[in-house]
Amino acid sequence: MGKLYGAFSKALFCLDPERAHNFSLAALKSGFMPLKDAEIDPVLQSNVFNLDFPNPVGLSAGYDKNGAVLDALLGLGFGFVEAGSITPLPQEGNPRPRIFRLTEDEAVINRLGFNNKGLEVAASNFKAPRRAGVVGANLGANKDSDDRIADYVLGLKTLAPYASYVTVNISSPNTPGLRALQGKGELEELLGRLMQARSQLPDENDRRKAILLKIAPDLTAEDKKDIAEVALAMKLDGLIATNTTITRPDTLTSTQKGETGGLSGAPLKALSERVVKDMYQLTGGEIPIIGVGGIASAEDAYSRIRAGASLVQLYSAMVYHGPFLAHKIALGLAGLLKADGYKSVSEAVGVDAGS
């Protein structure tokens, strides 16, 4: 499969990034990709958010925006898959071009703007039969919404019955004003309304469904402290750290580095890991964290777990390392854990958080 993917990858790189993305979705839908087992080694199994994960390496939101290929993605070796961001109404997003490969930096800049087909289509996709596995629904708000919090509440009510957990994405840099919801007062109102809505869901299992908050990497120390305080007070189930960054490290060499949007991939690694450490410390390790940003190897995943992440996610690295990267990382991670004498992922979580 290595040579076949190599040729396939070269062909994709000849296409505009967004066309290549859509082509890869079509390939997954067609059943083109061979299967990889998510159950790799018992040392990788864990229970987080009251969910059983066969391995801690997941796919972050952004790839499958509408939940159209959930079954196929679960067959690539991921321990879990997150789809979205999904807004109540269909949304075209920002004008094209809006995805840029920074090949020399193993990075991507996007300014998509929550392009998706809306809750109705997503709900239909989430309801469709699929293989067993943990699947999260990442919720967004429409750009022109009069009440963005109401958008998240509607997303929760619509998709909670069909998803393993829901993520509230208030940290995309591509919807003007969205990141303001990370402020203390705004966050208290957001989480308060979401918790109330969850408590009123008709099914008892849905009333216990985990709500996660995805935060930005570009936060001040005061921002992080406020988020931690609100998360603890509201008994938030989990954090995802982090989304893309609006900063541009001096190390970037690609001619595309000046494009507007969120930067993801290798240059985000150190910044995201710092946020994981900070949030782990500020919450006293009481709120599970999914670490995402710049993870491209088993060593990256292990470092993020030791920094305080119970699970990790990737996406941009697949552009450069192929569709079976999660399987490769999980195999390597099992070896790293056992080499250091750990019998489970949970034993390694946060061991370096104080550094």
N, C-alpha and C positions, 0 to 999 in steps of 0.2 A: 504493500500500500504506500510505502514511502516514496518510491519513484513515481507512482501514479499521482499522489498528492503534489509532488514537486512540479509535475507538468501542469496539473490543475491550478496550482498556486500561481505559476508564471502567467497562465492565461488570465486569471482573475486580476493580476496586477497590471495587465494591459488595459483593463476597463476602468472607467471612472469609479471611485470608491463606492458610491451609492449603488451603481449598477452591479458592481461585484457583490455587494452585500445582498442585494435582491436575488442575484443568481445563486448565491450559496443557500439562501432560504429555499429556493425552488429545488435545488439539488437534494436538500434534506427531505423535502416533501415527497420527492420521487422515490425515496428509499435507496439512494445511490450509496450512502455511507455504510460501511460495515459496522457491526455493533461492538461495543466495549462494555465489560461488566463494571458496574459501580462498586460491587463488593470485592475489594481487592485484598484486604488484610484486616483481621479483627482489631488490630491496634488502631485502625482509623475510624472505627465505629464510635459514635457518640450520640447522646441525647441532649438536644438543645431546644428551647422553646416547647418542651414536651413532645418533640418530634425526633424520630430515629433517623440518623444520617449514616448511610453506609460508608461514606468518606467525607471529609470536610471541604472538598474543593468544588465550588459551585460556579455557575454561569451568572454573571451580573445582568441586571436589566440593561436594555439598550439594543441587544441583538434581536430578540424576538419581541417586537413591540406589541404585537396583538395576540400572543399566545398561539400562533398559527402552527408551530412545529414542536410543541412540548414533548410529544411522544418520541420523536426522532432525537431531540436533544438529550433526553434521559438515556438514550442508547449510546451516547458518546463517552460514557464513563464518568459523567458529572455526579457528584453526591447529591446535588440539588440544582434546580434551575429557577431563575426568576425572570418573569416576563413583564414588559411594559417599557416606559411609563404609559399608563392608560388614562385618558381623560374622559369625562362624561360624554362629550360630543366629539364626533370626528374632527380631526384637525390636520391641515396640510403641513403645518410647520413653516419654517423660514424658507426664503427663496434658495434655489440651487445656484451654484455648488455650495454644499454645506458640510461635507466631510472631506478631510485632507489627511493624506498619509505623510508623516514625517519619517520616511524610511530610514534615514541615517541615524535617527534618534530612537527608533523602535517605538514611535509614538503616533497618536492620532489627535487631531483637533476636529471637534464637531460643533456645529451650531444648528442642530436639527430643529429644536423648538417643539418637542413633544409631538412629532408627527405620528398619528395613529388613527385607527378606524373607529375608536370610541367604545364605550362600555358594552353596547349591544353585541357587537361583533366579538369582543373579547370574552364576554360571558358565554357565548355559543362555543367558542374555542375551548374554554376552560371546562365546559360541560362534556366535551367529546371524550370518548373512551381513550385511555392511554395506559401505558405500562405503569407499574407501581413506582413511586418516587415522590420526593418532596418538591413541590412547585409553589413558588411565591408569586403574588400579584403586586406589581409596583404601581402605585397610584400617583397620578398627576392632576393638575388643575388646568382648565382651559385658559388660554391667554387673555380672552376678553370676558372672563367670568366676573359677575358682580359680587360673588361670595365664594372665594376660592376654598374656604374651609368647608362650605356646603358641598363642593365638588368632591373633596376627599371623603366626606361622610357618605355621599351617594356611592362612590367607588367601593367603600367598605361594605355597605349594605348589599351591593350587587355581586361582588366577587368573593366575599368571605365564605359563602357556602361551598365554593368550588375550588378554593385555593388552600394550601397548607398553612400559609401565613400571608399577611399583607404588609407592604412597605409604603410608608408615606414619604414621597420624594419632594422635599421642599428646598433642595439644594442645587438644582440644575441652574447653571448660569445663563441659560438660553431663553428663559421666560422672564421678561422684565418685572422686577419687584418680588419675585417668588422667594428669594433668599431672605427677605424681610421677615418671613414666618419663623425664622430661627431665633428672632428676638424673644426675650423672656416672656413678656406679656402676650405676644402673639402665639408663642408656643404653648403657653398655658391654656389659652382659649382653644387652640387647635386640638391638643390632646384631650382636653376636657370634653369637647363635643364628640370626639371619636370614641372615647371610652364610654360615654353615655349611649352613643349609637350602638356600640357593640353589646352593651348590657341589655339592649332591647331587641336584639336579634332573636327570632323565634326558636331557633334550634339551640339546645344547651351546649353542644360542641362548638358552635360558632361563637357563643358568648365567651368561650375560653381561647379563641383563636388569637395567636400572637400578633401584636401590632409593633412594627419596627419603624424607626426613623432614620432616614438617610441624610447625613450631614455633609457639609462642604469641608474641603481641606483648608480653605482660606478664612479661618476663624481666629479671632484674637483670643488671648488667654481669658479675658472676661467673658467672651462668647461661650467658650468651652465650659467655663464654670457655671454659667447660667443654664446651659443645656443640661449639664449633669444634675444640677439641683432640681430642675423641672422634671427630668426623666425619673429621678429617684422619688420625688414627691408624688408623681402621677402613676408610679409603678409601671413605667414603660417596659415592654417585654424585651426589646433589643435595639441596638444601634448598628447602622451600617456606616463605616468610616473607610473611604470617603467617596464623594462624587468627584467630578473632574475639577481642575483648577483653572482660574482665570490668570494666574501668574505665568511667567515665562522664564524658566531658569536660564542663566547665562550660558549653560552648557549646550543649549540647542544649536544645531548646525544646519538644519534643513532650511531650504529657501521658503518653505511654507510656514515657518515659525511665527510670522507676523499676522496670520489669519485670526480673525475674531472667533471666539468660542471657548469651549472647555477642552483643556489638554488632558489626555489620558496616556497610559503606557508607561514605559520605563522611567521617564523623568519625574513621574508622580510618586515613585516608590518611597523615597525618604520622607517626603512631606506627609503622605498618608500613614506611614508607620508611626511618625511622631504623634499624629492625632489619635491613633489607636492607643499608644502608651498613655497619653494624657487623659483620655476618656476612661481608660481602665483604672488609672490612679484616682481620678476625680469621683468615680462611682464605686470605688473600693472593690472592684471586680464583681459587683452585684448584678450588673446588667450585661448579658452576653453581647459580644461585639462580633460583627462580620467585617473582616478586614479586606479592603479592595483598593487597588491602585498600584500598578506597576508589578504585579505578580506574574512572573514568567518562568519560574523554576521551582523545584522542590525546596531549594534553599530559601527562596523568597517566601514561600508559604510557611516554612518552619520558623523563619525569623518573625513573621507577622503573628503567628500563634504564640511564640515566646514573648512577643510584645504585649499580648493581651487579647488576641482574637480567638474566639472559639471555633470560627469557621472562616473561610476565605472565599473570595470570588475573583474571577478574571473575565476579560473580554478582549481588550485591545491586543493582548499578546497572541491570541489565536490568529490574528491577521498575519503575524510574522512567523509563527511556529506551528500552525496547522490545527485541525479540528480535534485531534486526539491529545492535545496538550494536557487537559485535566487528568486523563488516565496516566500519562507519563509523570506528572507532578505527584499524583497520589502514590504511585509506586515508589518514587524516590523519597517521599515524605515518610512512608512506612519504615524504610530503611534508616532514615535519620532519627526517627523517634526511638527505634529499637537500639540503635547504636549508643544512644545516650541513656538507655535503661528505662525508658518510659513504656508503660504498659497500655497507655491510652493517650489520645490527644489531650483530653482534659487535664492530665497531669502536667503537661507542658505549658498550658495557657498562663500567660502573665509572668513566667519565671524571670524574664528580663525587663519587666515593666518599670522597675525602679531605676534603671540605668539611663 
